[in-house]
Amino acid sequence: MLELVEGDITAQEVDVIVNAANSSLLGGGGVDGAIHRRGGPSILAECRRLRAGHYGRGLRVGQAVATTAGRLPARWVVHTVGPVWSATEDRSALLADCHRNSLRVAASLGAVSVAFPAVSTGIYRWPLESAADIALSTVAEELAGETSVKLVRFVLFGQQAYDIFRSRAV
Ligand code: AR6
């Protein structure tokens, strides 16, 4: 099942919330800032451990990795790094990878419900219409396959983002 809601992803009572992070995994603005603020320091502590271990060079664009969700109602945060929008280079496959890999990491944890923000559409400037098409089609494809995930909720920040996602979901 695929749901669209307008709201704040940090308030979602789901197994996994996806964070639109950056390669450093060490926090930032936008939804990343909100997740670390509301989730508390244990998320950053785990991100630092990831950087000290397997992710010494950071998380690559399109990849995903899980941490605790700290004080958030969710059980885990899956951090993914969206591509920065480019008018001259087609980076759609990387944005699709973010969604696919986030769902696969969620499934590896046995998660049933997952909430996504509109990855890359803020500071990384990806146009909402295009991001919606890529996100919705990739998630639908993944849900049609073998996965523990039964519910994906897109949590859109503001009426405009919600309306655009709504208009692209057929
Ligand atoms: N809940 C749901 N959506 C939100 C929230 C929230 N609390 N806050 C913002 N959004 P962005 P990006 C929406 O900029 O474009 C960070 O600094 C926002 O309106 O958070 O992937 C990272 O560290 C937009 O539609 O992520 C990276 O450096 C969407 O979330 C960089 O920003 C994504 O906006 C990543 O940029």
Boltz pocket constraint, residues with backbone or C-beta under 6 A from the ligand:
constraints:
  - pocket:
      binder: B
      contacts: [[A, 7], [A, 8], [A, 9], [A, 10], [A, 20], [A, 21], [A, 22], [A, 27], [A, 28], [A, 29], [A, 30], [A, 31], [A, 32], [A, 33], [A, 34], [A, 82], [A, 117], [A, 118], [A, 119], [A, 120], [A, 121], [A, 122], [A, 123], [A, 124], [A, 125], [A, 126], [A, 155], [A, 156], [A, 157], [A, 161]]
      max_distance: 6.0
